[in-house]
Amino acid sequence: MDLRSRISELMRPARDELAEFVAIRSVADPRQFPPEECARAAQWVLDKFAGLGFSDARLERTPDGSDAVVGSRPGPGPDAPTVLLYAHYDVQPPLDDSAWRTPPFALTEVGGRWYGRGAADCKGNIIAHLLALRALGNDLPVNLKLVVEGSEEQGTGGLEAFVASHPELLRADTILVCDTGNAAVGRPAATVTLRGMVNVVVTVEAMASELHSGMFGGAAPDALAALISMLATLRDKQGNTTIMGLDNTQTWSGAPYPPEQFRSDAGVLEGVTLLGDGSVSDMLWARPAVTVLGIDCPPVTGSTAAIVPRTSARLNLRVPPGMDADDAHTALADQLRAAAPWGVHVSVDLEAIGSPFQAAVGGPAFEAMSAAMFEAYGSPMTTLGQGGSIPLCNVFADTYPDAEIILMGVEEPLALIHAPNESVDPNEIRAMAVTLALFLQRYARHA
């Protein structure tokens, strides 16, 4: 029986496994979910891989307090190449439960897709790993290492610090970062660039306390109005991010993202225009992009006729390859302070920062992956950028400069990762498992 047939036979029990895995509410934030849930998920991963020949699989505590599953499985011998498999078992919080059409932690099939938090990001990738290894059985053509982290979605840097302090533990010739995805269902892709990110909290203070808007409005400085004025300087009328000193004219040279496909993928309402004066690919993968993630202000329901004396906003700035994240942070903070009206007091606190990443292409692993994807999908592999950030990739590149790093996975635009109604197409899990198994065979022959 060939690999494709073996994996197809394994899909039914794999669906049950994913349902069991999704039911574990592994949000790595003890303010929202009990830490025991992440502990259960880590043990689940450990047990599955220990049963597939990773006899030394174990939990390693990382500096942020999360547990990473680490292990190795020897292949035919020391002359065979070593491949590191990466994924993460923690998930984003479900956000608004009422916005889900299905229970977020109960894997539910609707219209041929499997819905549930983490179904794609990133538990579906772990299932694909398991399927590929089961299909290969004892015929493992490479040496394997494994790391599955438990705090990726929180961005607290636990595994990044662990890798830097344990460089030999995860050293490999090729690192498969299975936490991205394809251009669309059935259209395989490797992600070759990642935007970095800067998260800040800007706080504006104008008065000691709330004041009645009828008695004081007109002369009293309004902190919320000041903040709105400051935030308005970060984009122009076309929606381009406009931060002094940051180039917002760069272009993307890889595969394009058709505007109509993007409108459909993003659920843009009829009549609403897309942002920026570049192509969709330029705006997503080659240029800086600022987003207001949240504002502290009175809600509409329950608000009173009072002037807001103090307010804050949480901002996320995505930083494209070729741009320095520290410089971007400085430019953002400087512009916010310079744009503050009326002498209001402003503080800009750095919450998180990560550098952009660009993968090398054309090596033996990249070529083997391209061939494996074409065989698995019947469609050529394309290259994509990724608007999201994975700071660990930079740590891998710095720690293992000779390793090829390939970003891939079961996610695609319809998966709605990080949003309500996350889902995965089971055909993507099947095809990605076939891809992984074929890649290991091809890479072993040509490395």
Secondary structure, 3 states (H helix, E strand, C coil): CCHHHHHHHHHHHHHHHHHHHHCCCCCCCCCCCCHHHHHHHHHHHHHHHHCCCCCCCEEEECCCCCEEEEEEECCCCCCCCEEEEEEECCCCCCCCHHHCCCCCCCCEEECCEEECCCCCCCHHHHHHHHHHHHHHCCCCCCEEEEEEECCHHHCCCHHHHHHHHCCCCCCCCEEEEECCECCECCECEEEEEECEEEEEEEEEECCCCCEEHHHHCCCCCCHHHHHHHHHHCCECCCCCECCCCCCCCCCCCCCCCCHHHHHHHHCCCCCCCCCCCCCHHHHHHHCCEEEEEEEECCCCCCCCCEECCEEEEEEEEEECCCCCHHHHHHHHHHHHHHHCCCCCEEEEEEEEEECCEECCCCCHHHHHHHHHHHHHHCCCCEEEEECCCCHHHHHHHHHCCCCEEEEECCECHHHCCCCCCCEECHHHHHHHHHHHHHHHHHHHHHC
